[in-house]
Every structure is written in C-alpha cells, then in structure tokens.
C-alpha cells in the first residue's frame, strides 16, 4: 500500500496562499479592525461628552411648562 503525502513544499503554491502569509494577513486584518473600532468608540465618546452639558437656566416639564431657576 503506497500512500501519497500531500506536501505544500513540493507544490508550486503562489506566495499569497502560503499558510504563513495567510496568517500574517489575518493578524493584520484583525489589528486594523480593532484599531478602527477603537477610533469609532473614541469618536462617539467625544461627541457624547460635547452634547452632555445641559443648560441649567430652565427646566422644561413634559406638559410644556418652563420653570427658570
């Protein structure tokens, strides 16, 4: 019984499809996604912080009445 072993070193595989290259590409893609997510979260926090200051000159109730303090 002869068995043929499939060895990627003997195949003529393009460099872009080699496991080490695919691993590096995947790592870079994950790092880029994490960086983009961090930038987005930071941008949302900054926009939320600038929208938080509320005027204390008046308090408006649900009925539409405004009380000034």
Biopython code that builds the backbone (N, CA, C, O; Angstrom):
import numpy as np
from Bio.PDB.StructureBuilder import StructureBuilder

atoms = [
    (1, "UNK", "N", (0.828, -1.168, 0.000)),
    (1, "UNK", "CA", (0.000, 0.000, 0.000)),
    (1, "UNK", "C", (0.881, 1.243, 0.000)),
    (1, "UNK", "O", (1.644, 1.476, 0.937)),
    (2, "UNK", "N", (0.772, 2.000, -1.013)),
    (2, "UNK", "CA", (1.551, 3.235, -1.031)),
    (2, "UNK", "C", (0.629, 4.417, -0.756)),
    (2, "UNK", "O", (-0.480, 4.519, -1.282)),
    (3, "UNK", "N", (1.116, 5.262, 0.052)),
    (3, "UNK", "CA", (0.336, 6.461, 0.373)),
    (3, "UNK", "C", (1.059, 7.666, -0.179)),
    (3, "UNK", "O", (2.276, 7.798, -0.044)),
    (4, "UNK", "N", (0.311, 8.526, -0.790)),
    (4, "UNK", "CA", (0.876, 9.781, -1.277)),
    (4, "UNK", "C", (0.610, 10.858, -0.243)),
    (4, "UNK", "O", (-0.534, 11.131, 0.121)),
    (5, "UNK", "N", (1.670, 11.451, 0.211)),
    (5, "UNK", "CA", (1.518, 12.555, 1.171)),
    (5, "UNK", "C", (1.528, 13.863, 0.409)),
    (5, "UNK", "O", (2.330, 14.080, -0.499)),
    (6, "UNK", "N", (0.632, 14.705, 0.800)),
    (6, "UNK", "CA", (0.492, 15.995, 0.138)),
    (6, "UNK", "C", (1.358, 17.002, 0.877)),
    (6, "UNK", "O", (1.023, 17.412, 1.988)),
    (7, "UNK", "N", (2.433, 17.393, 0.288)),
    (7, "UNK", "CA", (3.361, 18.308, 0.941)),
    (7, "UNK", "C", (3.316, 19.645, 0.203)),
    (7, "UNK", "O", (3.546, 19.701, -1.005)),
    (8, "UNK", "N", (3.020, 20.714, 0.929)),
    (8, "UNK", "CA", (2.907, 22.024, 0.291)),
    (8, "UNK", "C", (4.262, 22.552, -0.154)),
    (8, "UNK", "O", (4.330, 23.444, -1.000)),
    (9, "UNK", "N", (5.332, 22.021, 0.398)),
    (9, "UNK", "CA", (6.662, 22.479, -0.008)),
    (9, "UNK", "C", (6.989, 22.010, -1.422)),
    (9, "UNK", "O", (7.748, 22.668, -2.133)),
    (10, "UNK", "N", (6.427, 20.887, -1.831)),
    (10, "UNK", "CA", (6.705, 20.379, -3.172)),
    (10, "UNK", "C", (5.762, 20.967, -4.204)),
    (10, "UNK", "O", (6.037, 20.897, -5.402)),
    (11, "UNK", "N", (4.662, 21.541, -3.764)),
    (11, "UNK", "CA", (3.717, 22.155, -4.700)),
    (11, "UNK", "C", (4.195, 23.548, -5.092)),
    (11, "UNK", "O", (4.967, 24.195, -4.385)),
    (12, "UNK", "N", (3.718, 23.967, -6.213)),
    (12, "UNK", "CA", (4.049, 25.308, -6.681)),
    (12, "UNK", "C", (2.912, 26.247, -6.278)),
    (12, "UNK", "O", (2.102, 26.642, -7.116)),
    (13, "UNK", "N", (2.856, 26.595, -5.013)),
    (13, "UNK", "CA", (1.783, 27.428, -4.462)),
    (13, "UNK", "C", (2.201, 28.883, -4.528)),
    (13, "UNK", "O", (3.319, 29.225, -4.144)),
    (14, "UNK", "N", (1.307, 29.755, -5.015)),
    (14, "UNK", "CA", (1.637, 31.186, -5.015)),
    (14, "UNK", "C", (1.948, 31.684, -3.599)),
    (14, "UNK", "O", (1.397, 31.180, -2.620)),
    (15, "UNK", "N", (2.815, 32.653, -3.507)),
    (15, "UNK", "CA", (3.248, 33.159, -2.199)),
    (15, "UNK", "C", (2.079, 33.687, -1.374)),
    (15, "UNK", "O", (2.089, 33.565, -0.149)),
    (16, "UNK", "N", (1.076, 34.270, -2.019)),
    (16, "UNK", "CA", (-0.053, 34.842, -1.282)),
    (16, "UNK", "C", (-0.914, 33.779, -0.615)),
    (16, "UNK", "O", (-1.673, 34.097, 0.300)),
    (17, "UNK", "N", (-0.815, 32.521, -1.050)),
    (17, "UNK", "CA", (-1.656, 31.469, -0.487)),
    (17, "UNK", "C", (-0.927, 30.571, 0.497)),
    (17, "UNK", "O", (-1.497, 29.580, 0.956)),
    (18, "UNK", "N", (0.277, 30.878, 0.823)),
    (18, "UNK", "CA", (1.026, 30.070, 1.789)),
    (18, "UNK", "C", (0.488, 30.332, 3.190)),
    (18, "UNK", "O", (0.096, 31.457, 3.498)),
    (19, "UNK", "N", (0.464, 29.315, 4.038)),
    (19, "UNK", "CA", (-0.128, 29.471, 5.379)),
    (19, "UNK", "C", (0.478, 30.605, 6.204)),
    (19, "UNK", "O", (-0.249, 31.323, 6.890)),
    (20, "UNK", "N", (1.787, 30.774, 6.146)),
    (20, "UNK", "CA", (2.411, 31.841, 6.944)),
    (20, "UNK", "C", (1.943, 33.214, 6.460)),
    (20, "UNK", "O", (1.693, 34.112, 7.264)),
    (21, "UNK", "N", (1.829, 33.365, 5.157)),
    (21, "UNK", "CA", (1.371, 34.641, 4.605)),
    (21, "UNK", "C", (-0.092, 34.884, 4.959)),
    (21, "UNK", "O", (-0.476, 36.003, 5.302)),
    (22, "UNK", "N", (-0.898, 33.846, 4.878)),
    (22, "UNK", "CA", (-2.312, 33.987, 5.246)),
    (22, "UNK", "C", (-2.457, 34.346, 6.718)),
    (22, "UNK", "O", (-3.301, 35.169, 7.074)),
    (23, "UNK", "N", (-1.637, 33.732, 7.582)),
    (23, "UNK", "CA", (-1.681, 34.039, 8.998)),
    (23, "UNK", "C", (-1.323, 35.493, 9.258)),
    (23, "UNK", "O", (-1.999, 36.179, 10.024)),
    (24, "UNK", "N", (-0.263, 35.958, 8.619)),
    (24, "UNK", "CA", (0.143, 37.369, 8.800)),
    (24, "UNK", "C", (-0.953, 38.314, 8.313)),
    (24, "UNK", "O", (-1.254, 39.320, 8.956)),
    (25, "UNK", "N", (-1.537, 37.980, 7.183)),
    (25, "UNK", "CA", (-2.618, 38.820, 6.656)),
    (25, "UNK", "C", (-3.816, 38.863, 7.580)),
    (25, "UNK", "O", (-4.429, 39.914, 7.768)),
    (26, "UNK", "N", (-4.148, 37.717, 8.158)),
    (26, "UNK", "CA", (-5.265, 37.659, 9.093)),
    (26, "UNK", "C", (-4.973, 38.475, 10.346)),
    (26, "UNK", "O", (-5.844, 39.187, 10.845)),
    (27, "UNK", "N", (-3.756, 38.373, 10.851)),
    (27, "UNK", "CA", (-3.368, 39.157, 12.028)),
    (27, "UNK", "C", (-3.457, 40.646, 11.722)),
    (27, "UNK", "O", (-3.968, 41.415, 12.536)),
    (28, "UNK", "N", (-2.967, 41.058, 10.563)),
    (28, "UNK", "CA", (-3.047, 42.475, 10.189)),
    (28, "UNK", "C", (-4.495, 42.932, 10.045)),
    (28, "UNK", "O", (-4.833, 44.048, 10.440)),
    (29, "UNK", "N", (-5.348, 42.084, 9.485)),
    (29, "UNK", "CA", (-6.757, 42.449, 9.332)),
    (29, "UNK", "C", (-7.436, 42.601, 10.689)),
    (29, "UNK", "O", (-8.242, 43.513, 10.878)),
    (30, "UNK", "N", (-7.122, 41.722, 11.631)),
    (30, "UNK", "CA", (-7.707, 41.817, 12.973)),
    (30, "UNK", "C", (-7.220, 43.066, 13.681)),
    (30, "UNK", "O", (-8.005, 43.751, 14.337)),
    (31, "UNK", "N", (-5.939, 43.373, 13.560)),
    (31, "UNK", "CA", (-5.396, 44.585, 14.183)),
    (31, "UNK", "C", (-6.040, 45.829, 13.588)),
    (31, "UNK", "O", (-6.382, 46.760, 14.317)),
    (32, "UNK", "N", (-6.207, 45.853, 12.262)),
    (32, "UNK", "CA", (-6.841, 47.004, 11.610)),
    (32, "UNK", "C", (-8.293, 47.158, 12.058)),
    (32, "UNK", "O", (-8.754, 48.278, 12.280)),
    (33, "UNK", "N", (-9.014, 46.050, 12.194)),
    (33, "UNK", "CA", (-10.404, 46.112, 12.648)),
    (33, "UNK", "C", (-10.498, 46.614, 14.080)),
    (33, "UNK", "O", (-11.380, 47.409, 14.405)),
    (34, "UNK", "N", (-9.593, 46.155, 14.937)),
    (34, "UNK", "CA", (-9.597, 46.614, 16.334)),
    (34, "UNK", "C", (-9.264, 48.096, 16.425)),
    (34, "UNK", "O", (-9.855, 48.819, 17.227)),
    (35, "UNK", "N", (-8.325, 48.550, 15.609)),
    (35, "UNK", "CA", (-7.967, 49.969, 15.615)),
    (35, "UNK", "C", (-9.140, 50.820, 15.134)),
    (35, "UNK", "O", (-9.430, 51.868, 15.711)),
    (36, "UNK", "N", (-9.809, 50.370, 14.083)),
    (36, "UNK", "CA", (-10.961, 51.122, 13.562)),
    (36, "UNK", "C", (-12.078, 51.174, 14.610)),
    (36, "UNK", "O", (-12.726, 52.208, 14.776)),
    (37, "UNK", "N", (-12.302, 50.073, 15.309)),
    (37, "UNK", "CA", (-13.325, 50.046, 16.348)),
    (37, "UNK", "C", (-12.967, 50.994, 17.487)),
    (37, "UNK", "O", (-13.832, 51.702, 18.003)),
    (38, "UNK", "N", (-11.693, 51.009, 17.881)),
    (38, "UNK", "CA", (-11.259, 51.896, 18.961)),
    (38, "UNK", "C", (-11.425, 53.362, 18.572)),
    (38, "UNK", "O", (-11.833, 54.182, 19.395)),
    (39, "UNK", "N", (-11.112, 53.691, 17.328)),
    (39, "UNK", "CA", (-11.278, 55.071, 16.857)),
    (39, "UNK", "C", (-12.749, 55.451, 16.868)),
    (39, "UNK", "O", (-13.107, 56.564, 17.255)),
    (40, "UNK", "N", (-13.604, 54.522, 16.441)),
    (40, "UNK", "CA", (-15.043, 54.811, 16.415)),
    (40, "UNK", "C", (-15.594, 55.016, 17.821)),
    (40, "UNK", "O", (-16.379, 55.936, 18.053)),
    (41, "UNK", "N", (-15.190, 54.169, 18.754)),
    (41, "UNK", "CA", (-15.658, 54.297, 20.136)),
    (41, "UNK", "C", (-15.191, 55.625, 20.726)),
    (41, "UNK", "O", (-15.957, 56.312, 21.401)),
    (42, "UNK", "N", (-13.949, 55.980, 20.473)),
    (42, "UNK", "CA", (-13.437, 57.241, 20.994)),
    (42, "UNK", "C", (-14.186, 58.424, 20.392)),
    (42, "UNK", "O", (-14.498, 59.381, 21.100)),
    (43, "UNK", "N", (-14.477, 58.372, 19.099)),
    (43, "UNK", "CA", (-15.214, 59.464, 18.456)),
    (43, "UNK", "C", (-16.616, 59.585, 19.033)),
    (43, "UNK", "O", (-17.111, 60.696, 19.221)),
    (44, "UNK", "N", (-17.258, 58.465, 19.316)),
    (44, "UNK", "CA", (-18.593, 58.521, 19.909)),
    (44, "UNK", "C", (-18.545, 59.070, 21.324)),
    (44, "UNK", "O", (-19.449, 59.801, 21.729)),
    (45, "UNK", "N", (-17.511, 58.735, 22.085)),
    (45, "UNK", "CA", (-17.392, 59.249, 23.447)),
    (45, "UNK", "C", (-17.172, 60.754, 23.423)),
    (45, "UNK", "O", (-17.736, 61.475, 24.246)),
    (46, "UNK", "N", (-16.363, 61.233, 22.496)),
    (46, "UNK", "CA", (-16.099, 62.667, 22.403)),
    (46, "UNK", "C", (-17.368, 63.408, 22.011)),
    (46, "UNK", "O", (-17.667, 64.459, 22.576)),
    (47, "UNK", "N", (-18.125, 62.873, 21.043)),
    (47, "UNK", "CA", (-19.354, 63.550, 20.620)),
    (47, "UNK", "C", (-20.400, 63.505, 21.727)),
    (47, "UNK", "O", (-21.197, 64.435, 21.849)),
    (48, "UNK", "N", (-20.417, 62.449, 22.534)),
    (48, "UNK", "CA", (-21.354, 62.370, 23.658)),
    (48, "UNK", "C", (-20.971, 63.358, 24.743)),
    (48, "UNK", "O", (-21.849, 63.976, 25.345)),
    (49, "UNK", "N", (-19.694, 63.522, 25.007)),
    (49, "UNK", "CA", (-19.245, 64.449, 26.042)),
    (49, "UNK", "C", (-19.542, 65.888, 25.649)),
    (49, "UNK", "O", (-19.864, 66.696, 26.520)),
    (50, "UNK", "N", (-19.447, 66.235, 24.382)),
    (50, "UNK", "CA", (-19.743, 67.609, 23.976)),
    (50, "UNK", "C", (-21.236, 67.873, 23.975)),
    (50, "UNK", "O", (-21.651, 69.029, 24.054)),
    (51, "UNK", "N", (-22.061, 66.827, 23.888)),
    (51, "UNK", "CA", (-23.507, 67.006, 23.887)),
    (51, "UNK", "C", (-24.094, 66.956, 25.295)),
    (51, "UNK", "O", (-25.273, 67.262, 25.470)),
    (52, "UNK", "N", (-23.315, 66.583, 26.294)),
    (52, "UNK", "CA", (-23.828, 66.426, 27.645)),
    (52, "UNK", "C", (-24.144, 67.723, 28.381)),
    (52, "UNK", "O", (-25.138, 67.758, 29.107)),
    (53, "UNK", "N", (-23.364, 68.789, 28.242)),
    (53, "UNK", "CA", (-23.682, 69.984, 29.028)),
    (53, "UNK", "C", (-25.111, 70.466, 28.766)),
    (53, "UNK", "O", (-25.484, 70.772, 27.634)),
    (54, "UNK", "N", (-25.894, 70.525, 29.838)),
    (54, "UNK", "CA", (-27.294, 70.903, 29.738)),
    (54, "UNK", "C", (-27.452, 72.273, 30.378)),
    (54, "UNK", "O", (-26.851, 72.568, 31.411)),
    (55, "UNK", "N", (-28.249, 73.081, 29.762)),
    (55, "UNK", "CA", (-28.499, 74.410, 30.297)),
    (55, "UNK", "C", (-29.252, 74.295, 31.611)),
    (55, "UNK", "O", (-30.262, 73.596, 31.691)),
    (56, "UNK", "N", (-28.769, 74.975, 32.637)),
    (56, "UNK", "CA", (-29.441, 74.965, 33.932)),
    (56, "UNK", "C", (-30.298, 76.203, 34.124)),
    (56, "UNK", "O", (-30.796, 76.445, 35.223)),
    (57, "UNK", "N", (-30.477, 76.998, 33.062)),
    (57, "UNK", "CA", (-31.267, 78.216, 33.194)),
    (57, "UNK", "C", (-32.756, 77.926, 33.227)),
    (57, "UNK", "O", (-33.531, 78.762, 33.691)),
    (58, "UNK", "N", (-33.174, 76.769, 32.749)),
    (58, "UNK", "CA", (-34.601, 76.458, 32.779)),
    (58, "UNK", "C", (-34.829, 74.965, 32.797)),
    (58, "UNK", "O", (-34.029, 74.189, 32.275)),
    (59, "UNK", "N", (-35.930, 74.574, 33.403)),
    (59, "UNK", "CA", (-36.303, 73.171, 33.454)),
    (59, "UNK", "C", (-37.647, 73.040, 32.786)),
    (59, "UNK", "O", (-38.626, 73.644, 33.225)),
    (60, "UNK", "N", (-37.706, 72.242, 31.710)),
    (60, "UNK", "CA", (-38.953, 72.115, 30.977)),
    (60, "UNK", "C", (-39.610, 70.791, 31.337)),
    (60, "UNK", "O", (-38.980, 69.735, 31.276)),
    (61, "UNK", "N", (-40.859, 70.857, 31.708)),
    (61, "UNK", "CA", (-41.597, 69.662, 32.061)),
    (61, "UNK", "C", (-42.270, 69.088, 30.823)),
    (61, "UNK", "O", (-42.304, 69.723, 29.769)),
    (62, "UNK", "N", (-42.799, 67.890, 30.962)),
    (62, "UNK", "CA", (-43.448, 67.214, 29.840)),
    (62, "UNK", "C", (-44.665, 67.979, 29.355)),
    (62, "UNK", "O", (-45.022, 67.875, 28.181)),
    (63, "UNK", "N", (-45.311, 68.743, 30.220)),
    (63, "UNK", "CA", (-46.518, 69.471, 29.834)),
    (63, "UNK", "C", (-46.186, 70.711, 29.014)),
    (63, "UNK", "O", (-47.087, 71.345, 28.465)),
    (64, "UNK", "N", (-44.916, 71.064, 28.925)),
    (64, "UNK", "CA", (-44.526, 72.225, 28.150)),
    (64, "UNK", "C", (-44.267, 73.456, 28.999)),
    (64, "UNK", "O", (-43.845, 74.487, 28.474)),
    (65, "UNK", "N", (-44.510, 73.369, 30.297)),
    (65, "UNK", "CA", (-44.246, 74.494, 31.187)),
    (65, "UNK", "C", (-42.753, 74.604, 31.441)),
    (65, "UNK", "O", (-42.060, 73.595, 31.572)),
    (66, "UNK", "N", (-42.264, 75.828, 31.509)),
    (66, "UNK", "CA", (-40.850, 76.047, 31.759)),
    (66, "UNK", "C", (-40.699, 76.822, 33.060)),
    (66, "UNK", "O", (-41.329, 77.857, 33.275)),
    (67, "UNK", "N", (-39.839, 76.280, 33.922)),
    (67, "UNK", "CA", (-39.555, 76.940, 35.170)),
    (67, "UNK", "C", (-38.113, 77.393, 35.150)),
    (67, "UNK", "O", (-37.221, 76.570, 34.948)),
    (68, "UNK", "N", (-37.855, 78.662, 35.353)),
    (68, "UNK", "CA", (-36.492, 79.185, 35.385)),
    (68, "UNK", "C", (-35.923, 79.162, 36.794)),
    (68, "UNK", "O", (-36.616, 79.488, 37.757)),
    (69, "UNK", "N", (-34.672, 78.779, 36.907)),
    (69, "UNK", "CA", (-34.025, 78.757, 38.220)),
    (69, "UNK", "C", (-32.863, 79.711, 38.219)),
    (69, "UNK", "O", (-32.176, 79.848, 39.232)),
]
sb = StructureBuilder()
sb.init_structure("model")
sb.init_model(0)
sb.init_chain("A")
sb.init_seg("    ")
for serial, (resi, resn, name, xyz) in enumerate(atoms, 1):
    if name == "N":
        sb.init_residue(resn, " ", resi, " ")
    sb.init_atom(name, np.array(xyz, "f"), 0.0, 1.0, " ", f" {name:<3s}", serial, name[0])
structure = sb.get_structure()
